Amino acid sequence: MRLFPVVASIALMLLSGGAFAQEPATPETTTQAQKSVKPGINDAFLDPNLDVDEWVNRFEVESREVFQARHEIIERLKLKAGDRIADIGTGTGLFVEPFAHEVGESGWVYALDIAPKFVERVEKIAQVKKLDNVTPVLCGQDDIRLAPGTIDVAFICDVYHHFEQPDSSLASIHEALTPDGKLVVIDFERIPGESREWTLDHVRAGKEVFRSEIENAGFHFVEEVEVPSFKENYFLVFERK
């Protein structure tokens, strides 16, 4: 039985009143919220005039390392039938269709993004491709807005450095994962003197800093996975404690 059909109106209403209902913010939670660690990094995605085609042309090209390595990434994720995976920061939906096929009819894909137009694009992809095991979700900048124990895998590809409130975002991911759930982070190597200038300017910290933040949020580091074609990126795997 299908429990979570693809319904754009649910995603665009922030899933209010359903299985993923979000408690309204209170003055206490607002004042305690972590300050942005990289103010303005998401402005382009929050722009109501965001041009989706422009981002497709940026994200889905061979010159982008994770696009070129997408098949290797999927293979090394080792998804299995029945898995429930959250593609956090799904963007143009690059991994949505392959994830849907990997987890099969008994699994589920939650495609999350803070940009309404990206969420709408994923909903259209799911309809056209007849991916009945995909739910697009308009998430918050500090909260993925999934219910506790909803997912087995959280996948964050070239997106962790866009977390403006990583403590809050990681707490919501930790809660949404099952007790033995897995967190996968793919991001850019940031090494002064080695990384290109764009990376040094755009990515706020290196791998060790990000790993430390994730471990401090209640995750156990498992391994760094080798992806032969990676030159600028790394692939880290964590488990929920």
N, C-alpha and C positions, 0 to 999 in steps of 0.2 A: 504494500500500500504506500502511495506517495504521501508523505507527511508535509513536505515543504515545497509546493509548486513555485515556479518562477512568477512572481507578481511584482511588477515595477512599482505599483502604487504603495506596496508595503515598504519597499526599500526607500522610496522617496518621502514617506511619512515617518522615517526613522523607526519603522517597525513598531509603531505604537499600538498597544492593545493586544499584541500577539505573543508568540512564544519568546520573543526577544525584547519584550517591553523594557524601556529604559526608565529608571526612576528620575524624576525631575531634579535638576541641580538645586542645591540648597545653599544659603549663604555660607555655611561652614565648609562645604566641599569646594565652593568657589574660592574662598580665601586660602584654603590649604593646597590648592592646585599648584603643581610645579611650574615655575616660570620657564618660558621658552628657552631652550639651550641654543637655538639657532633661529632667531626671529626673522620672519619673512621668507623662509625657505619654501613655504608652500603657497605663497601668494599667487603664483601662476595657475595652480590647480584650483584655487578657490575663486578665481576670476569667473563671474557669471558669463562672460563672453569667450570662455575657453574654446579653442578651435580643436576639436577632437582629431580631425584629419592631420593637422599639423603634428600632433603628438604621435599619431600612428607612423608618420613618416620619420619621426625621430627614434621611436622605440622599436619598430619592427623592421629593422634594416640589418644587413650582415655586418655593418661596421660597429654595431653594438655587441659587446662581447657576450652578454647573456642571451641575446637573440641567436647568435651564431652557435652558442653552446646549449641551446634549449633542450635538445634531445639527450645530451649527456646529463644535464641537470635532472630531467625527468627520470632517467634510468637510475641515477644515484639516490634519488629520493626513496626508491623501493616502496612505492605505494602498492597497496593490495586491495582486492575487492572488499568493499564494505567500509573502507576508511572514510572518515569525514575530515576534509581539509579546508582550512581557511587561507585563501590567497589574499594576504593583507597588503593593500596598496596594489590592487590588480591592474590599475591603469587602463590600458587599451584592451586588456583581457588576453594577453599573449598565451598564458598557461591554462586558461579556463577549459578549452576544448580537450586538450590532452589529459588534464586532470580528471575531467568527467569520464573519459574513456578508461583511465587507469583504475579509478575506484569503482566503476561499474554501476549497475542498477541498484545495488544494495548499499552503495556509498553516497557521499554528498560533497558538493563543492560550494563553499560560501565565498563569493567574490566581493571583497570589501574595498571601498575607496571613499575618500573624503570629497571627491569631485562628483556632483550629481550627473554631469554629462558622461563621465566614464561609467558610472553605474547604469545609465540608460543604454550605453553602447553594449555592455555585457548582457543586459536583458535582451537586446535585439539579437546578439550572437546566439544566445541560448534558444531563442525562438526559431531562428533561421536554421540552426544546426540540430534542432529538436533535442536539446540537452535538458531532459526533464529532471536531472539530478543537480541542477545549478540554481542557487539563490543569490541574486545580487543584493548587496547590503550597503547602504549609505552610512558609513561609520563616522565617529567623531575623531577629532584630532588627538584626543587623549584617552579614547575608549573605543574598543572594536565593536562593542554593542552586540555581543553574543552571550547567550545564557550559559551558566556554569555547566561544565562537562559536555559542551556541545561538540567539541572537535577532538580528533586524535592527533592532528598535525597542524601546526601553524607555520606558514611559509611566508618569509619576508625577503623579497628579492630586489636588491638595489633600492630599498625603501627605508631600512632602519635609520640611515643618516637623515631621513626626513622626519623622524619622530621629534617633535618639538618638546614634548613632555614624556620622555622615555620611561620614567618611573611609573607614571599613571598608565601609559599604554601597555607596558610589560605586566603590570598588575592585572589589567583586564584580560590579557592573553593568558596569563597564569590561571586565572579563574575559569576561563572558557575551555581550557584543556582538560582532558581526562587525567586521572592520577598518574598514569604512565605515558602521558602525551609527549610529543616530540615538537621541538621548535627548531626550525631551519632558518639560518640567516646567511644570505649571500650579499656581500657588499664589496666596496672598493678598498683595495690596499692603499693606505695613506702613509707614505714613507717620505719624509722630507729629504730632498736631494735625489730621489728616485722617481716618485710619482709625478705625473704631469701636472702642470700648473692648475688646470681645471679642477682636478681632484683635490689638490691642496686648498684651493679656495672654497670649493663646494662642500666637501666632506669634513665635518667638524673634528673628527678624531680617528685614530687608527684602530686596528683590529683588537689590540689588547685592551684598550679603553672600553670598546663596545662589549667585548667578552666579559669584562669585570662588571659592567652595568647589568648585564643579563644574569650573571651568576648571583649578584646581590639581590636580584628580583625573585629569587627562589628557583633557579634553574641550575642543573648540574651539567657541566661541559662533558660531552661524550667523545667527539672527535672532529678533526678537520678533514674533510673529504677532498681527495685529489680529483680535480677536473682537468684533464690534460690540456685542453685548449685555453684554459684560463691564463691570462697574463696580468690582468689588472684586478681581478676579483678573487675572493676566497669564499669557501663554503663551510660553515660551521654547524654542528649539530649539538643540540642540548636536550635534556629531558627535564620534565617538571618534577621537582622534588615533592 
